[in-house]
Amino acid sequence: MSNTRYKIEEADGGFVLVEERTGPFPKEIRVPYSIAQEAESGTDAASRNGDALRDQRKQAALSLARYAASFFIEKDPDAHHLLRIRERVEKLLTASIAELRKNAAVPSQQTE
């Protein structure tokens, strides 16, 4: 049995993915995200299989890495590129949340 559990909570006008770890060093990690990301990750988790979600996450990570290398290592950033990289980070978060939901069978939001 896994010592990691996931749940989703509403928080401050958005949502939070909560990872709870048990064992010798228990801890809780909270990842806030938007209503739009909640809708997209929930839809993706419900409509795609695990392989497709993993591929989506890997593609988002690769896009982020390439963009960062092109505009933040090779060149100096500007405001436009800051916004664009934020979009890529948010896509990676959304894809990762969808994959975690599918793998851990996390239901759509859980409120307490």
Buried (B, 14 or more C-beta within 10 A) or exposed (E): EEEEEBBBBBEEEBBBBBBBBEEEEEEEEEBBBBEEBBEBBBEBBEEBEEEBBBBBBEEBBEBBEEBBEEBEEEEEEEEEBEEBBEEBBBBBBBBBBBBBBBBBEBEBEEEE
